[in-house]
Amino acid sequence: MTMEHNSSTHPLLPPTTEDQRFDWLRLLRSRRVGIATFYRLMGEYGSARAALDHLPGVARDAGVENYQICPEGVVQAEFRAAKAVGARMLCRGDTDYPAALLDLDDAPPILWATGHPGIVLRPRIALVGARNASSLGGRMARALAGGLGEAGFVIVSGMARGVDTAAHMAALDTGTIAVLGGGVDVLYPAENSKLAEDIVANGGLRLSEQPVGLQPQARHFPARNRIISGMSQAVIVVEAAAKSGSLITARTALDQGRDVMAVPGHPFDARASGCNLLLRDGARLVRNCDDVIEALGPLVAPAAEPPPAQLPLEPPTPQRSLAEVARLHQKILDRLGPSPLGEDQLIRDLGATSRTVSPALTDLELDGRIRREPGGLIALRA
């Protein structure tokens, strides 16, 4: 929806009542309202309630007929789902909302948080890398995350396989934040369910801008990556291919004015090609924690904060072994072809549940083995 509004004369203040928080979420979840449109509407009309009242007319002026705002029942269901898993809404401007994100033009108006939101008040460094990390890459990620944690930094990453997992695990005792591509309660990949619970149990935090319960798709991860880099003082890349999500995170960090650092790798190792490209283009070379601390300067410790109340843990997610995951992947590939098939039909054919199949589809999409098409259709990638 393309809309033209005058420059904002209303400073964006966080909601202070439950009704206002409801209206914020309802506006953001309304059709054709992305982040930029949300901020334009809030700037023009001063409140989410007023923006919702004007939204059908704005849509009509933009050529969209019969427009309806997000039904109240949808928003109520999201609040109920969040309460069920102990997730807390952080709105832009709230005390526990990551202040570094306010620098971004596309800062999420709303984040869902599970764990200890007060951890965002501490200095943060993002550590990202390859999902198929080498043994050496995993060791390097653990050494950096552990050392930087001991130096006072919170480690931010995306809870993906490989480098992300190694970084989170090494920083459990010192503080780590996982930014998820799906709902804050959707523990993807499944083998990291225990890690996700440990992050919260050890004083860390899980964050997501996606609706509670949403299964991640490949298109969600670039948006997730901008949060990882945006809320961090610097981004360290341990291993990354020349075309990878980690490299996208690094490029986004540069656009956001964040420091970018990279661990060099062997020229013949494809997993190091992205890091070597970053170094060629001027990223800071990292050999150990001292290199990072030297680049960032002395760490100024924040004033002591009282320990935040821990939000309740959600029920554990059933875990599947790697062999079971591999068999499910093969069953999906066996049933797909070049002609698109509906995801619902695929789930019925497999005799499985959406909760089981959706993460596997995301795995295969990220691996480039399947493609998604409009209308919930899936096909093998040629």
VOGU-3710 file (C-alpha; in Angstrom, 3 decimals, decimal comma):
1> mtmehnssth> 0,000/0,000/0,000  1,580/3,250/-1,108  0,624/6,193/1,026  1,851/9,743/1,190  1,726/11,520/4,529  3,089/14,753/5,844  6,140/14,753/8,076  5,368/13,504/11,546  4,466/16,068/14,191  3,767/13,339/16,760
11> pllppttedq> 6,718/11,872/18,669  6,348/8,091/18,815  5,844/7,148/22,455  5,512/3,574/23,700  2,024/2,387/24,635  1,211/2,736/28,324  -2,020/0,735/28,584  -3,089/-2,736/27,547  -5,598/-1,234/25,098  -2,829/0,765/23,442
21> rfdwlrllrs> -0,616/-2,328/23,173  -3,529/-4,187/21,613  -3,981/-1,409/19,041  -0,264/-1,377/18,212  -0,308/-5,096/17,461  -3,560/-4,880/15,545  -2,218/-2,088/13,348  1,042/-3,929/12,677  -0,786/-7,174/11,825  -3,224/-5,487/9,431
31> rrvgiatfyr> -2,950/-6,362/5,765  -0,489/-4,283/3,743  0,877/-2,571/6,861  4,607/-3,130/7,025  7,057/-1,405/9,306  7,425/1,726/7,167  3,653/2,080/6,809  3,186/1,551/10,546  5,530/4,434/11,328  3,967/6,688/8,668
41> lmgeygsara> 0,491/6,060/10,050  1,602/6,644/13,622  3,340/9,847/12,592  0,308/11,119/10,741  -2,428/10,210/13,205  -0,599/10,192/16,521  -1,906/6,878/17,878  -2,547/3,354/16,717  -6,249/3,728/17,526  -6,587/6,774/15,274
51> aldhlpgvar> -4,519/5,077/12,561  -6,821/2,039/12,646  -9,858/4,289/12,289  -8,364/5,954/9,201  -6,777/2,852/7,659  -9,751/1,733/5,485  -9,954/5,206/3,992  -6,211/5,335/3,405  -6,438/1,971/1,646  -9,338/3,136/-0,481
61> dagvenyqic> -7,394/6,227/-1,530  -4,538/3,899/-2,516  -6,888/1,899/-4,780  -7,569/-1,002/-2,398  -11,291/-1,708/-2,219  -13,149/-3,544/0,575  -10,171/-3,255/2,899  -10,582/-4,638/6,412  -8,198/-4,126/9,299  -6,887/-7,100/11,251
71> pegvvqaefr> -9,798/-8,748/13,145  -9,734/-8,331/16,914  -9,930/-12,110/17,323  -6,591/-12,589/15,553  -4,866/-10,184/17,933  -6,551/-11,710/20,966  -5,358/-15,150/19,845  -1,768/-13,895/19,551  -1,906/-12,432/23,052  -3,288/-15,721/24,391
81> aakavgarml> -0,552/-17,682/22,631  2,095/-15,339/24,047  0,722/-15,711/27,567  0,701/-19,491/27,215  4,445/-19,596/26,491  5,432/-16,794/28,851  6,325/-14,309/26,091  6,366/-10,592/26,822  5,696/-7,809/24,320  8,429/-5,185/23,986
91> crgdtdypaa> 7,286/-2,081/22,134  9,600/0,503/20,649  10,530/2,899/23,440  9,916/0,449/26,297  12,699/0,278/28,901  13,657/-3,268/27,889  13,447/-2,640/24,139  17,010/-2,789/22,680  17,931/0,896/22,452  20,476/0,288/19,666
101> lldlddappi> 17,620/-0,673/17,340  16,261/2,856/17,538  19,023/3,876/15,110  17,355/1,825/12,365  14,741/3,190/9,987  13,124/-0,267/9,969  13,340/-0,979/13,708  10,643/-3,496/14,696  7,763/-1,648/16,386  7,104/-4,776/18,462
111> lwatghpgiv> 9,298/-7,639/19,646  8,206/-10,729/21,555  10,615/-11,745/24,313  11,022/-14,921/26,330  13,492/-14,887/29,190  15,186/-11,917/30,828  14,647/-8,678/28,835  16,935/-6,688/31,139  19,948/-8,341/29,493  19,560/-5,897/26,584
121> lrprialvga> 20,918/-3,147/28,849  24,390/-4,729/28,714  26,944/-4,267/25,858  26,319/-6,700/23,000  28,377/-8,279/20,221  26,936/-10,434/17,429  28,757/-13,614/16,476  27,530/-15,397/13,345  28,789/-17,895/10,807  28,229/-21,011/8,739
131> rnasslggrm> 25,580/-23,584/9,583  27,962/-26,277/8,305  30,849/-24,959/10,383  34,114/-26,848/10,407  35,541/-28,259/13,636  38,020/-25,384/13,708  35,257/-22,858/13,088  33,237/-24,233/15,976  36,263/-24,073/18,272  36,933/-20,474/17,243
141> aralagglge> 33,309/-19,493/17,851  33,373/-21,042/21,308  36,665/-19,361/22,186  35,474/-15,929/21,056  32,047/-16,177/22,676  33,468/-17,484/25,926  36,231/-14,895/26,109  34,027/-11,961/25,157  31,412/-13,118/27,639  34,017/-13,130/30,390
151> agfvivsgma> 35,000/-9,607/29,299  31,433/-8,418/29,921  29,754/-8,680/26,514  26,444/-10,368/25,784  26,673/-12,615/22,701  23,915/-12,159/20,121  23,280/-14,767/17,430  20,512/-16,533/15,524  20,410/-20,010/17,147  21,102/-21,668/13,795
161> rgvdtaahma> 23,227/-24,774/13,491  27,007/-24,497/13,439  28,648/-21,255/14,522  25,486/-19,763/16,075  24,974/-22,838/18,252  28,613/-22,898/19,358  28,486/-19,194/20,265  25,292/-19,482/22,318  26,512/-22,552/24,177  29,829/-20,932/25,095
171> aldtgtiavl> 28,046/-17,821/26,400  25,308/-19,496/28,437  26,937/-18,605/31,750  27,788/-15,016/30,816  24,699/-14,014/28,834  23,408/-14,616/25,318  20,491/-13,462/23,159  18,963/-15,588/20,382  17,059/-13,709/17,672  14,699/-16,115/15,920
181> gggvdvlypa> 13,342/-16,199/12,379  9,975/-17,618/13,458  7,848/-17,127/16,522  9,688/-16,720/19,807  8,192/-20,044/20,916  9,156/-21,952/17,750  12,441/-23,631/18,602  14,096/-24,030/15,216  16,064/-26,112/14,394  14,499/-28,810/16,551
191> ensklaediv> 17,825/-30,133/17,836  18,384/-26,746/19,508  15,272/-27,008/21,681  17,364/-27,784/24,754  19,726/-24,920/23,940  16,767/-22,528/23,620  15,531/-23,552/27,055  19,034/-23,284/28,531  19,402/-19,735/27,195  16,354/-18,641/29,180
201> angglrlseq> 17,184/-20,746/32,238  20,648/-19,164/32,445  19,483/-15,559/32,347  19,477/-15,053/28,563  16,783/-13,991/26,144  14,997/-15,114/23,004  13,587/-12,404/20,723  11,439/-12,341/17,598  9,405/-9,785/15,685  7,261/-12,547/14,139
211> pvglqpqarh> 3,865/-13,601/15,508  3,944/-16,146/18,296  3,646/-19,650/16,868  4,793/-18,726/13,340  6,964/-21,343/11,647  10,010/-19,696/10,006  10,472/-19,567/6,249  13,589/-18,619/4,309  12,285/-15,095/3,638  12,124/-14,391/7,381
221> fparnriisg> 15,846/-14,786/8,002  17,202/-11,667/6,257  14,788/-9,598/8,375  15,938/-11,506/11,467  19,567/-10,773/10,573  19,045/-6,992/10,605  17,940/-7,283/14,241  21,011/-9,338/15,157  23,345/-6,720/13,700  21,237/-3,708/14,637
231> msqavivvea> 21,150/-4,461/18,350  24,910/-5,172/18,474  27,922/-2,913/18,743  29,836/-5,097/16,304  29,361/-8,216/14,177  32,009/-10,951/14,073  31,841/-13,481/11,236  33,665/-16,751/11,936  32,938/-18,769/8,788  30,729/-17,772/5,865
241> aaksgslita> 30,427/-18,712/2,227  30,550/-15,984/-0,421  26,741/-16,148/-0,698  25,369/-16,791/2,764  23,080/-15,375/5,415  26,073/-14,511/7,578  27,509/-12,347/4,820  24,123/-10,647/4,458  24,243/-9,914/8,184  27,704/-8,402/7,796
251> rtaldqgrdv> 26,633/-6,216/4,860  23,576/-5,103/6,807  25,794/-4,249/9,766  27,904/-2,002/7,549  24,780/-0,234/6,308  23,725/0,247/9,934  27,073/1,760/10,890  28,154/-1,206/13,011  31,724/-2,522/13,181  32,326/-5,657/11,117
261> mavpghpfda> 35,077/-8,129/11,968  36,003/-11,464/10,427  38,120/-14,504/11,182  40,368/-15,343/8,196  40,261/-18,796/6,626  42,063/-20,941/4,111  41,595/-19,727/0,513  40,589/-23,236/-0,608  37,834/-23,575/2,020  34,521/-22,335/0,615
271> rasgcnlllr> 33,276/-21,766/4,153  35,930/-19,074/4,582  35,406/-17,292/1,269  32,909/-14,797/2,688  35,179/-13,899/5,609  38,118/-13,422/3,284  36,010/-11,148/1,072  35,066/-9,049/4,104  38,715/-8,752/5,089  39,644/-7,743/1,545
281> dgarlvrncd> 37,014/-5,010/1,729  38,290/-3,607/5,012  36,753/-5,640/7,843  38,817/-5,916/11,009  40,822/-9,155/11,187  40,123/-11,211/14,314  42,511/-13,809/15,722  41,273/-13,799/19,311  39,236/-11,852/21,857  41,997/-9,316/22,379
291> dviealgplv> 41,678/-8,186/18,750  37,968/-7,508/19,291  38,408/-5,677/22,585  41,247/-3,583/21,139  39,064/-2,566/18,196  36,088/-1,602/20,365  38,010/0,140/23,103  37,532/-0,224/26,849  34,231/-1,613/27,974  32,223/0,700/30,192
301> apaaepppaq> 30,187/-1,449/32,522  26,578/-0,335/32,971  25,207/0,492/36,376  24,222/-2,590/38,305  20,649/-3,602/37,566  18,485/-5,739/39,851  18,082/-9,215/38,375  14,966/-9,193/36,175  12,153/-11,578/36,906  12,362/-14,668/34,764
311> lplepptpqr> 9,426/-15,262/32,502  7,982/-18,782/32,672  9,411/-21,426/30,400  7,179/-22,885/27,707  6,559/-26,619/27,546  9,496/-28,470/25,972  9,351/-29,147/22,240  9,693/-32,815/21,212  13,118/-33,384/19,689  13,945/-35,616/16,730
321> slaevarlhq> 17,236/-37,317/16,105  19,338/-36,307/13,118  18,548/-39,689/11,515  14,800/-39,069/11,899  15,176/-35,589/10,418  17,129/-36,974/7,457  14,449/-39,626/6,818  11,716/-36,987/6,920  13,659/-34,803/4,478  13,941/-37,729/2,066
331> kildrlgpsp> 10,236/-38,559/2,362  9,384/-34,960/1,487  11,741/-34,918/-1,500  10,336/-38,253/-2,719  6,825/-36,788/-2,818  7,729/-33,543/-4,554  8,471/-32,890/-8,195  8,825/-29,928/-10,530  5,046/-29,367/-10,464  3,956/-27,456/-7,366
341> lgedqlirdl> 2,101/-29,282/-4,596  0,114/-27,683/-1,798  1,799/-27,793/1,603  -1,433/-28,992/3,235  -1,699/-31,834/0,729  1,930/-32,800/1,340  1,310/-32,953/5,087  -1,720/-35,188/4,527  0,252/-37,430/2,163  2,968/-37,845/4,764
351> gatsrtvspa> 0,461/-38,571/7,526  2,346/-36,119/9,741  1,586/-32,880/11,537  2,317/-29,338/10,420  4,471/-28,891/13,531  6,697/-31,741/12,313  6,779/-30,971/8,586  7,090/-27,160/8,580  10,606/-27,055/10,131  11,758/-29,729/7,670
361> ltdleldgri> 10,449/-27,642/4,758  12,368/-24,644/6,076  15,542/-26,766/6,254  15,118/-27,896/2,646  14,299/-24,359/1,475  17,414/-22,958/3,118  19,470/-25,767/1,552  18,113/-24,762/-1,878  16,428/-28,125/-2,498  12,828/-26,905/-2,685
371> rrepgglial> 11,151/-23,654/-3,648  8,008/-22,019/-2,328  5,457/-20,460/-4,637  2,461/-18,215/-3,969  -0,612/-19,882/-2,523  1,238/-22,235/-0,175  2,660/-24,340/-3,018  5,976/-26,204/-2,892  8,078/-27,829/-5,612  11,530/-29,291/-6,107
381> ra> 14,098/-26,701/-7,127  15,429/-27,380/-10,599
//
